[in-house]
């Protein structure tokens, strides 16, 4: 016969204090673009209304319920489709379907820095809505945004690790670029549209990564302060962005057709960067629209491939 062992009871007051401490630890107040937002616990039903928010959530190990489309497409960007899985689409960046958001019953909404106040006021009635304060362009803005989203998700360490991994990889690529292309680093990023070439600002997410990886990014003094890109540039004026490297992006089929037509012109063919075979085609959705740790790694994947290819070409000369 087993000896009787009295049950141990935790005093009610002690248990209550423990629960209060746990709740207090998980409750946090975020400083956002539209003021203080309080969040309790770890959100489980997350809706993202911004590409950078979707990227950051996935990088932090959170699977959102819904997202908005990327530019020039009917769904999320191709670089992140596999990780995003089967997401509900609740609008485009500039036009959110509020009924579709409500249908997801979110307990957290992560939005764009450009979200209008009127939309914010409506969305914040549905769930706590986090809008980054960052309104100006900057190569490291994506890090600030990712950290804010991570705080909202209660996944700060995961994002710090993801950012550190990007920084370390970019620094390693910069060493290789310096060793092999020290005299040939002048770089332009251009998005080709049906109306012509748009020179992208040196203050963007992707151009910031190019700089971090050792490329000398320029905008030819064609981009006005605070603007993401220049006005369309004619074929005759392309010589203004004729450097050592040209990363050339398109967003959709119309842009690709316009670029193919431009490539047949003498003005394009006589560019030095074309003759040196250093024109690098890139995905416009990734390079000129996306942001976040996963997008950063996808861009660095391509840069690493480009560096290796041209490094071997240089050795063969």
KOLLOMI-974877 format. One record per residue (C-alpha): x, y, z. Coordinates in pm, whole numbers, plus 50000, padded with zeros to 5 digits. Layout:
! residues N
R | X | Y | Z
...
//
This chain:
! residues 317
R | 50000 | 50000 | 50000
R | 50149 | 50336 | 49892
R | 50210 | 50596 | 50155
R | 49976 | 50891 | 50141
R | 50145 | 51202 | 50000
R | 49964 | 51528 | 50065
R | 49908 | 51749 | 49760
R | 50108 | 52070 | 49744
R | 49901 | 52382 | 49698
R | 50042 | 52708 | 49569
R | 49901 | 52994 | 49774
R | 49638 | 53182 | 49577
R | 49810 | 53517 | 49620
R | 50144 | 53377 | 49497
R | 49980 | 53220 | 49192
R | 49804 | 53546 | 49109
R | 50132 | 53738 | 49134
R | 50301 | 53487 | 48905
R | 50030 | 53522 | 48642
R | 50042 | 53900 | 48664
R | 50419 | 53899 | 48618
R | 50389 | 53675 | 48313
R | 50125 | 53901 | 48159
R | 50328 | 54213 | 48232
R | 50634 | 54059 | 48068
R | 50446 | 53988 | 47746
R | 50259 | 54321 | 47733
R | 50446 | 54588 | 47538
R | 50383 | 54933 | 47399
R | 50522 | 55014 | 47056
R | 50616 | 55359 | 46929
R | 50462 | 55364 | 46581
R | 50390 | 55610 | 46305
R | 50044 | 55675 | 46451
R | 50137 | 55680 | 46817
R | 50162 | 55422 | 47093
R | 50016 | 55078 | 47024
R | 49977 | 54826 | 47306
R | 50006 | 54455 | 47235
R | 49955 | 54171 | 47483
R | 50109 | 53829 | 47439
R | 50224 | 53668 | 47117
R | 49984 | 53731 | 46825
R | 49855 | 53422 | 46646
R | 49642 | 53567 | 46366
R | 49857 | 53813 | 46175
R | 49762 | 54006 | 45862
R | 50035 | 54189 | 45666
R | 49950 | 54484 | 45441
R | 50306 | 54558 | 45330
R | 50568 | 54347 | 45155
R | 50832 | 54430 | 45414
R | 50596 | 54317 | 45690
R | 50529 | 53982 | 45524
R | 50901 | 53928 | 45477
R | 50983 | 54020 | 45838
R | 50705 | 53800 | 45979
R | 50823 | 53497 | 45786
R | 51186 | 53566 | 45879
R | 51076 | 53574 | 46245
R | 50907 | 53234 | 46210
R | 50547 | 53362 | 46196
R | 50306 | 53245 | 45926
R | 50067 | 53532 | 45840
R | 49710 | 53466 | 45733
R | 49696 | 53727 | 45459
R | 49895 | 53977 | 45255
R | 49869 | 54227 | 44972
R | 49993 | 54172 | 44618
R | 50332 | 54282 | 44495
R | 50364 | 54540 | 44218
R | 50289 | 54408 | 43873
R | 50143 | 54076 | 43993
R | 49828 | 53912 | 44128
R | 49997 | 53759 | 44432
R | 50301 | 53797 | 44653
R | 50649 | 53831 | 44501
R | 50795 | 53516 | 44349
R | 51101 | 53518 | 44577
R | 50883 | 53453 | 44881
R | 50593 | 53249 | 44742
R | 50715 | 52913 | 44869
R | 50769 | 53039 | 45223
R | 50445 | 53237 | 45227
R | 50235 | 52936 | 45136
R | 49861 | 52965 | 45083
R | 49789 | 53324 | 45184
R | 49464 | 53512 | 45148
R | 49501 | 53825 | 44935
R | 49336 | 54127 | 45096
R | 49416 | 54397 | 44842
R | 49703 | 54586 | 44687
R | 49938 | 54823 | 44867
R | 49733 | 55133 | 44790
R | 49387 | 54976 | 44815
R | 49307 | 54750 | 45110
R | 48990 | 54541 | 45112
R | 48868 | 54604 | 45467
R | 48600 | 54335 | 45451
R | 48865 | 54080 | 45352
R | 49081 | 54188 | 45646
R | 48789 | 54156 | 45889
R | 48717 | 53807 | 45756
R | 49061 | 53693 | 45876
R | 48976 | 53787 | 46238
R | 49330 | 53918 | 46299
R | 49478 | 53991 | 46639
R | 49758 | 54197 | 46477
R | 49789 | 54398 | 46155
R | 50130 | 54499 | 46018
R | 50110 | 54786 | 45770
R | 50314 | 55013 | 45546
R | 50475 | 55344 | 45653
R | 50265 | 55503 | 45377
R | 49933 | 55383 | 45518
R | 49694 | 55683 | 45517
R | 49559 | 55793 | 45854
R | 49200 | 55732 | 45741
R | 49278 | 55368 | 45666
R | 49473 | 55334 | 45989
R | 49177 | 55454 | 46193
R | 48954 | 55191 | 46032
R | 49207 | 54909 | 46060
R | 49292 | 54985 | 46423
R | 48928 | 54915 | 46512
R | 48977 | 54563 | 46379
R | 49304 | 54484 | 46560
R | 49619 | 54657 | 46689
R | 49776 | 54804 | 46374
R | 50150 | 54869 | 46357
R | 50276 | 55133 | 46113
R | 50651 | 55211 | 46102
R | 50752 | 55571 | 46165
R | 51001 | 55566 | 45878
R | 50879 | 55806 | 45610
R | 51212 | 55890 | 45443
R | 51427 | 55675 | 45218
R | 51738 | 55514 | 45362
R | 51943 | 55203 | 45287
R | 51893 | 55070 | 45641
R | 51527 | 55168 | 45684
R | 51428 | 54803 | 45633
R | 51614 | 54708 | 45950
R | 51421 | 54960 | 46161
R | 51093 | 54836 | 46015
R | 51180 | 54469 | 46067
R | 51272 | 54536 | 46429
R | 50942 | 54712 | 46493
R | 50746 | 54427 | 46336
R | 50949 | 54178 | 46540
R | 50864 | 54366 | 46859
R | 50496 | 54348 | 46766
R | 50529 | 53975 | 46701
R | 50730 | 53916 | 47021
R | 51010 | 53766 | 46806
R | 51288 | 54022 | 46846
R | 51583 | 53783 | 46873
R | 51487 | 53602 | 46554
R | 51498 | 53928 | 46357
R | 51824 | 54039 | 46517
R | 51978 | 53710 | 46407
R | 51839 | 53751 | 46054
R | 51972 | 54106 | 46021
R | 52314 | 54005 | 46153
R | 52330 | 53722 | 45898
R | 52261 | 53969 | 45614
R | 52524 | 54215 | 45738
R | 52790 | 53947 | 45776
R | 52726 | 53800 | 45433
R | 52730 | 54142 | 45264
R | 53059 | 54229 | 45433
R | 53215 | 53906 | 45309
R | 53100 | 53976 | 44952
R | 53246 | 54328 | 44978
R | 53588 | 54179 | 45047
R | 53565 | 53972 | 44729
R | 53450 | 54271 | 44522
R | 53739 | 54480 | 44653
R | 53989 | 54206 | 44568
R | 53863 | 54153 | 44214
R | 53694 | 54476 | 44098
R | 53861 | 54752 | 44299
R | 53882 | 54979 | 43991
R | 53551 | 54877 | 43836
R | 53275 | 54937 | 44090
R | 53059 | 55221 | 43954
R | 52709 | 55075 | 43957
R | 52358 | 55180 | 43852
R | 52026 | 55009 | 43921
R | 51766 | 55080 | 43652
R | 51402 | 54974 | 43635
R | 51286 | 54959 | 43274
R | 50928 | 55065 | 43215
R | 50729 | 55104 | 42890
R | 50789 | 55482 | 42911
R | 51165 | 55437 | 42955
R | 51445 | 55379 | 43205
R | 51400 | 55485 | 43568
R | 51725 | 55536 | 43755
R | 51677 | 55405 | 44107
R | 51792 | 55606 | 44409
R | 52110 | 55508 | 44590
R | 51905 | 55527 | 44914
R | 51687 | 55221 | 44851
R | 51682 | 54879 | 45015
R | 51843 | 54704 | 44715
R | 52096 | 54975 | 44633
R | 52192 | 54979 | 45001
R | 52267 | 54608 | 44976
R | 52470 | 54667 | 44659
R | 52674 | 54926 | 44849
R | 52715 | 54696 | 45150
R | 52840 | 54425 | 44913
R | 53110 | 54655 | 44781
R | 52957 | 54808 | 44468
R | 52983 | 55184 | 44414
R | 52618 | 55274 | 44361
R | 52542 | 55600 | 44178
R | 52226 | 55769 | 44054
R | 52389 | 56009 | 43806
R | 52246 | 56306 | 44000
R | 51920 | 56226 | 43821
R | 51714 | 56137 | 44128
R | 51566 | 56419 | 44335
R | 51613 | 56406 | 44711
R | 51350 | 56189 | 44878
R | 51239 | 56027 | 44553
R | 51281 | 55654 | 44486
R | 51375 | 55700 | 44121
R | 51432 | 55949 | 43841
R | 51195 | 56061 | 43570
R | 51202 | 55831 | 43264
R | 51531 | 55859 | 43076
R | 51537 | 55851 | 42696
R | 51757 | 55607 | 42505
R | 51969 | 55898 | 42384
R | 52049 | 55993 | 42745
R | 52145 | 55645 | 42867
R | 52512 | 55741 | 42845
R | 52457 | 55933 | 43170
R | 52438 | 55600 | 43355
R | 52710 | 55418 | 43165
R | 52925 | 55280 | 43448
R | 53103 | 54954 | 43524
R | 52788 | 54762 | 43622
R | 52424 | 54797 | 43522
R | 52163 | 54601 | 43718
R | 51855 | 54607 | 43499
R | 51511 | 54533 | 43646
R | 51165 | 54486 | 43496
R | 50837 | 54447 | 43684
R | 50610 | 54281 | 43431
R | 50571 | 54166 | 43071
R | 50517 | 54520 | 42940
R | 50847 | 54628 | 43090
R | 51027 | 54325 | 42952
R | 50896 | 54392 | 42600
R | 51002 | 54757 | 42621
R | 51349 | 54653 | 42736
R | 51392 | 54401 | 42456
R | 51298 | 54670 | 42203
R | 51546 | 54914 | 42361
R | 51827 | 54659 | 42342
R | 51800 | 54663 | 41962
R | 51881 | 55034 | 41946
R | 52232 | 55166 | 41865
R | 52218 | 55389 | 42172
R | 52192 | 55087 | 42399
R | 52443 | 54874 | 42208
R | 52723 | 55132 | 42226
R | 52714 | 55165 | 42605
R | 53048 | 55068 | 42756
R | 52877 | 54852 | 43019
R | 52708 | 54657 | 42738
R | 53036 | 54608 | 42553
R | 53197 | 54487 | 42877
R | 52907 | 54241 | 42921
R | 52829 | 54366 | 43271
R | 52456 | 54419 | 43230
R | 52285 | 54205 | 43496
R | 51911 | 54133 | 43455
R | 51725 | 54121 | 43786
R | 51368 | 54071 | 43910
R | 51200 | 54409 | 43956
R | 50959 | 54275 | 44218
R | 51254 | 54174 | 44436
R | 51499 | 54452 | 44357
R | 51269 | 54755 | 44336
R | 50966 | 54667 | 44547
R | 51055 | 54419 | 44823
R | 51236 | 54462 | 45155
R | 51322 | 54254 | 45459
R | 51571 | 53987 | 45568
R | 51450 | 53719 | 45326
R | 51455 | 53960 | 45031
R | 51804 | 54070 | 45136
R | 51931 | 53713 | 45127
R | 51768 | 53659 | 44787
R | 51948 | 53966 | 44649
R | 52276 | 53854 | 44804
R | 52226 | 53512 | 44643
R | 52219 | 53678 | 44303
R | 52511 | 53908 | 44382
R | 52720 | 53613 | 44493
R | 52641 | 53434 | 44165
R | 52727 | 53747 | 43962
R | 53056 | 53799 | 44146
R | 53159 | 53436 | 44100
R | 53073 | 53445 | 43728
R | 53263 | 53764 | 43654
R | 53549 | 53665 | 43883
R | 53606 | 53350 | 43675
R | 53573 | 53553 | 43353
R | 53840 | 53798 | 43473
R | 54075 | 53512 | 43561
R | 54031 | 53367 | 43213
R | 54139 | 53687 | 43039
//
